[in-house]
Amino acid sequence: VKTGVMRNYVRGLEVVLPTGEIIMLGGKLLKNNAGYDLMQLIIGSEGTLGIITKAWIRLAPRPAASATIIIPFDNRRRAFELVPRIFQAGIIPLAIEYFEKSVMDLAAAEIGEKWPCNDGEYQLMVILAEQSEEALLKTCEVLLGLCEGAGSREPMFAESRREQDLILRIRSELYPVLKKTMYDTLDVTLPPASMAGFLDELDKIAGKYGVELPAIGHAGDGNLHVWINIREGWRPEDYEKIKEEVYDKVIELGGVITGEHGIGYVKRRDLQKYADPKVLELMRAIKRIFDPNNILNPDKIFL
């Protein structure tokens, strides 16, 4: 949350166009409002508009002090209600992650460890980073007060580097664990205020089709990864129905069908269905201008 996405750190690009020309976009400037922002267009084009051969990246100072806090809840909605309160208090964490304790227990067991927070099935992981120990302590005190007001169980503070690394290592095992019973994973983004309601709807869809739909994600920016996990008696022919109902609910709540993973090949039909037709028309026109012979990633993004 605090540092934003990687594209915010790109200052300049050297790009080879499909027609053979080499162009320079951006550079070492701190401000540049000279025409359309083609650099950001290239960054988000999934390799369909040009080939990046050089990049200038802005670096940020490494924080002097950091802490990882696990905040457990018995009620999922209360967990998500805490997120805007954190921002309203002036705290900008490095990250705010949401997950369920039962899933983290599985991930920890995968590497012979134990998940360090035993309370509450619904948990937020807040990573704080400051430029001094004093500033970090002050932020932690404010956060603790917010947790009490939100009705959380007692937060677990991981201040040492070893404790923080263990938590992140367990977090990184989520994919290998869930992959064992996973049919697919969806990458959706919603307005943060809609996340709790979306998860309630997700439970209904899971019950309707007899599957598990655990959701893990970035509560600070509304990006959730929904895992379609199979159970005994699951019918593969229901997959498209499940995906459609999930996406329909995402769009209804003002979200989008992908926040990180992009469209690529597998989401082309979904983009065709859910994107504004005029927006798609403009995207195709841009593709034709940059790549008139359709030689770069020709089967990606568009049908």
C-alpha positions as CSV (number, residue, x, y, z in Angstrom):
1,V,0.0,0.0,0.0
2,K,2.7,2.5,1.1
3,T,4.9,2.0,-1.9
4,G,2.2,1.4,-4.5
5,V,2.6,-0.8,-7.6
6,M,5.8,-1.3,-9.6
7,R,4.7,0.9,-12.5
8,N,4.9,3.9,-10.1
9,Y,8.7,3.4,-9.9
10,V,9.3,3.3,-13.7
11,R,10.9,6.6,-14.8
12,G,11.8,5.8,-18.4
13,L,11.8,3.1,-21.0
14,E,13.6,2.3,-24.3
15,V,11.1,0.4,-26.4
16,V,11.4,-1.4,-29.8
17,L,8.2,-1.1,-31.7
18,P,6.8,-3.9,-33.8
19,T,7.6,-1.8,-36.9
20,G,11.3,-1.7,-36.0
21,E,11.6,1.9,-34.6
22,I,13.2,2.5,-31.3
23,I,11.6,5.1,-29.0
24,M,12.5,6.6,-25.7
25,L,9.8,7.3,-23.2
26,G,10.2,9.3,-19.9
27,G,13.6,9.4,-18.4
28,K,15.2,10.9,-15.3
29,L,12.6,13.7,-15.1
30,L,10.5,14.2,-12.0
31,K,7.7,15.8,-14.0
32,N,6.6,15.2,-17.6
33,N,3.3,16.3,-19.0
34,A,4.3,16.6,-22.6
35,G,1.5,14.7,-24.4
36,Y,0.0,11.3,-23.8
37,D,1.6,9.0,-21.3
38,L,2.7,6.3,-23.7
39,M,5.1,4.9,-21.1
40,Q,2.3,3.8,-18.8
41,L,0.4,2.4,-21.9
42,I,3.4,0.2,-22.8
43,I,3.8,-0.9,-19.2
44,G,0.2,-2.2,-19.1
45,S,0.2,-3.7,-22.6
46,E,1.3,-7.3,-21.7
47,G,3.9,-7.3,-24.5
48,T,1.4,-6.5,-27.2
49,L,2.6,-3.1,-28.2
50,G,6.4,-3.1,-27.9
51,I,9.5,-4.8,-26.5
52,I,11.2,-3.0,-23.6
53,T,15.0,-3.1,-23.9
54,K,16.0,-0.6,-21.2
55,A,14.2,0.7,-18.1
56,W,15.0,3.5,-15.6
57,I,13.7,2.6,-12.1
58,R,13.3,5.0,-9.2
59,L,14.6,3.6,-5.9
60,A,13.3,4.3,-2.4
61,P,15.1,4.5,0.9
62,R,15.0,1.3,2.9
63,P,13.0,1.8,6.1
64,A,15.0,1.9,9.3
65,A,12.4,0.1,11.4
66,S,9.5,-2.3,10.6
67,A,7.0,-4.6,12.3
68,T,4.5,-7.2,11.3
69,I,1.2,-7.4,13.2
70,I,-1.3,-10.2,12.9
71,I,-4.8,-8.9,14.0
72,P,-7.3,-11.7,14.6
73,F,-11.1,-11.4,14.5
74,D,-14.0,-13.7,15.2
75,N,-16.1,-11.7,12.7
76,R,-14.9,-11.2,9.1
77,R,-16.9,-8.0,8.6
78,R,-15.2,-6.4,11.6
79,A,-11.8,-7.3,10.1
80,F,-12.6,-5.4,6.9
81,E,-14.2,-2.5,8.8
82,L,-10.8,-1.9,10.5
83,V,-9.0,-1.2,7.1
84,P,-10.5,2.2,6.4
85,R,-10.0,3.2,10.0
86,I,-6.3,2.5,9.7
87,F,-6.1,4.9,6.8
88,Q,-8.3,7.5,8.4
89,A,-5.9,7.5,11.4
90,G,-3.1,8.6,9.1
91,I,-1.4,5.2,9.1
92,I,-0.1,4.1,5.7
93,P,1.1,0.5,6.1
94,L,3.5,-1.2,3.7
95,A,0.8,-3.9,3.3
96,I,-2.5,-5.1,4.7
97,E,-3.2,-8.7,3.9
98,Y,-6.4,-10.7,4.6
99,F,-6.5,-14.5,5.2
100,E,-8.2,-17.2,7.2
101,K,-6.3,-18.9,10.0
102,S,-7.3,-22.4,8.9
103,V,-5.5,-21.8,5.6
104,M,-2.4,-20.4,7.3
105,D,-2.2,-23.4,9.5
106,L,-2.0,-25.6,6.4
107,A,0.7,-23.4,4.9
108,A,2.7,-23.5,8.1
109,A,2.5,-27.3,8.4
110,E,3.8,-27.6,4.8
111,I,7.2,-26.3,6.0
112,G,7.1,-27.9,9.4
113,E,6.2,-24.7,11.3
114,K,3.3,-23.4,13.3
115,W,1.3,-20.3,12.5
116,P,2.1,-18.0,15.3
117,C,-1.4,-16.5,15.9
118,N,-3.9,-18.9,17.3
119,D,-6.8,-16.6,17.9
120,G,-9.6,-15.7,15.5
121,E,-10.4,-17.4,12.2
122,Y,-10.3,-14.1,10.2
123,Q,-7.0,-12.3,10.3
124,L,-5.3,-9.2,8.9
125,M,-1.6,-8.9,8.5
126,V,-0.4,-5.3,8.7
127,I,3.2,-4.6,7.9
128,L,4.5,-1.2,9.1
129,A,7.7,0.5,8.0
130,E,9.0,3.8,9.4
131,Q,12.3,5.7,9.3
132,S,12.9,5.5,13.0
133,E,12.1,3.1,16.0
134,E,10.3,6.0,17.7
135,A,8.0,6.6,14.8
136,L,7.3,2.9,14.5
137,L,6.4,2.6,18.2
138,K,4.0,5.6,17.9
139,T,2.3,4.0,14.9
140,C,2.0,0.7,16.7
141,E,0.3,2.4,19.7
142,V,-2.2,4.1,17.4
143,L,-2.9,0.8,15.6
144,L,-3.4,-1.1,18.9
145,G,-6.0,1.5,19.9
146,L,-7.8,1.0,16.6
147,C,-7.8,-2.8,17.1
148,E,-9.5,-2.5,20.5
149,G,-12.1,-0.2,19.0
150,A,-12.8,-2.6,16.2
151,G,-13.4,-5.5,18.5
152,S,-10.4,-7.6,17.5
153,R,-8.8,-10.3,19.6
154,E,-5.3,-9.5,21.0
155,P,-2.9,-8.7,18.1
156,M,0.3,-10.5,17.7
157,F,3.4,-8.3,17.1
158,A,6.4,-9.7,15.3
159,E,9.2,-7.1,15.8
160,S,12.3,-9.2,15.2
161,R,13.5,-9.9,11.7
162,R,13.4,-13.7,12.3
163,E,9.7,-13.5,13.3
164,Q,8.8,-11.3,10.4
165,D,10.6,-13.6,8.0
166,L,8.8,-16.7,9.3
167,I,5.4,-15.1,8.8
168,L,6.3,-14.1,5.2
169,R,7.8,-17.5,4.5
170,I,4.5,-19.2,5.7
171,R,2.5,-16.7,3.6
172,S,4.6,-17.7,0.5
173,E,3.5,-21.4,1.0
174,L,-0.2,-20.6,0.4
175,Y,0.0,-21.3,-3.3
176,P,1.7,-24.7,-3.1
177,V,-0.8,-25.8,-0.4
178,L,-3.9,-24.6,-2.1
179,K,-2.7,-25.8,-5.5
180,K,-3.2,-29.4,-4.4
181,T,-7.0,-29.1,-4.5
182,M,-7.2,-26.0,-6.8
183,Y,-9.0,-26.0,-10.1
184,D,-8.4,-22.3,-10.8
185,T,-7.6,-19.0,-9.1
186,L,-9.4,-15.8,-9.9
187,D,-7.7,-12.4,-9.4
188,V,-10.4,-9.7,-8.8
189,T,-10.3,-6.2,-7.4
190,L,-13.2,-4.4,-5.7
191,P,-13.6,-1.1,-3.9
192,P,-12.2,-1.8,-0.4
193,A,-15.6,-1.0,1.2
194,S,-17.2,-3.7,-0.8
195,M,-14.9,-6.6,0.1
196,A,-16.7,-7.9,3.2
197,G,-20.0,-8.0,1.3
198,F,-18.3,-9.7,-1.6
199,L,-17.0,-12.5,0.6
200,D,-20.5,-13.0,2.0
201,E,-21.7,-13.6,-1.5
202,L,-18.7,-15.8,-2.2
203,D,-19.8,-18.1,0.6
204,K,-23.3,-18.4,-1.0
205,I,-21.8,-19.4,-4.4
206,A,-19.5,-22.0,-2.7
207,G,-22.5,-23.5,-0.9
208,K,-24.6,-23.6,-4.1
209,Y,-22.0,-25.6,-6.1
210,G,-20.5,-27.6,-3.3
211,V,-17.0,-26.2,-3.6
212,E,-14.6,-24.2,-1.4
213,L,-13.8,-20.6,-2.4
214,P,-11.2,-19.4,0.0
215,A,-10.2,-15.8,-0.6
216,I,-6.8,-14.4,0.3
217,G,-5.6,-11.0,-0.7
218,H,-4.5,-7.4,-0.3
219,A,-7.2,-5.8,1.9
220,G,-5.4,-2.5,1.6
221,D,-6.1,-2.1,-2.1
222,G,-9.2,-4.3,-2.6
223,N,-7.3,-7.1,-4.6
224,L,-8.5,-10.6,-3.7
225,H,-7.3,-14.0,-5.0
226,V,-10.3,-16.4,-5.1
227,W,-9.3,-20.1,-5.2
228,I,-11.8,-22.5,-6.7
229,N,-11.0,-25.7,-4.6
230,I,-12.7,-28.9,-5.5
231,R,-14.5,-31.3,-3.2
232,E,-15.7,-34.8,-3.5
233,G,-18.8,-34.8,-5.8
234,W,-17.6,-31.6,-7.5
235,R,-18.7,-31.3,-11.2
236,P,-16.1,-29.8,-13.5
237,E,-18.9,-28.6,-15.8
238,D,-19.9,-26.2,-13.0
239,Y,-16.6,-24.3,-13.3
240,E,-17.7,-21.8,-15.9
241,K,-20.9,-21.1,-13.9
242,I,-19.0,-20.5,-10.8
243,K,-16.6,-18.1,-12.5
244,E,-19.4,-16.3,-14.2
245,E,-21.3,-15.8,-10.9
246,V,-18.1,-14.6,-9.1
247,Y,-17.4,-12.1,-11.9
248,D,-21.0,-10.9,-12.1
249,K,-20.9,-10.1,-8.4
250,V,-17.5,-8.3,-8.8
251,I,-18.9,-6.1,-11.6
252,E,-22.1,-5.5,-9.7
253,L,-20.0,-4.2,-6.8
254,G,-18.0,-1.9,-9.0
255,G,-14.9,-4.1,-9.4
256,V,-12.9,-5.5,-12.2
257,I,-12.0,-9.1,-13.2
258,T,-8.3,-8.8,-12.8
259,G,-6.1,-6.6,-10.6
260,E,-2.7,-8.1,-11.0
261,H,-2.5,-11.0,-13.3
262,G,-3.8,-9.3,-16.5
263,I,-5.8,-10.7,-19.3
264,G,-3.3,-12.8,-21.3
265,Y,-4.9,-15.7,-23.2
266,V,-7.3,-17.3,-20.6
267,K,-9.3,-14.2,-19.8
268,R,-9.9,-12.9,-23.3
269,R,-13.6,-14.0,-23.4
270,D,-14.2,-12.6,-20.0
271,L,-12.8,-9.2,-21.0
272,Q,-15.0,-9.3,-24.1
273,K,-18.0,-9.9,-21.9
274,Y,-17.4,-7.5,-19.1
275,A,-15.5,-4.6,-20.6
276,D,-17.2,-1.5,-22.1
277,P,-17.5,-2.1,-25.9
278,K,-16.2,1.4,-26.6
279,V,-13.2,0.8,-24.4
280,L,-12.5,-2.4,-26.2
281,E,-12.8,-0.7,-29.6
282,L,-10.2,2.0,-28.5
283,M,-7.9,-0.7,-27.2
284,R,-8.0,-2.6,-30.6
285,A,-7.4,0.7,-32.4
286,I,-4.3,1.3,-30.3
287,K,-3.1,-2.2,-31.1
288,R,-3.5,-1.7,-34.8
289,I,-1.5,1.6,-34.7
290,F,1.4,0.2,-32.8
291,D,1.4,-3.3,-34.4
292,P,-0.3,-3.2,-37.8
293,N,1.0,-6.7,-38.7
294,N,-0.1,-8.2,-35.4
295,I,3.3,-9.8,-34.6
296,L,3.6,-9.2,-30.9
297,N,1.6,-11.6,-28.6
298,P,-1.0,-11.9,-31.4
299,D,-3.4,-14.1,-29.4
300,K,-3.3,-12.1,-26.1
301,I,-5.9,-9.8,-24.6
302,F,-8.3,-9.8,-27.6
303,L,-10.3,-12.5,-29.3
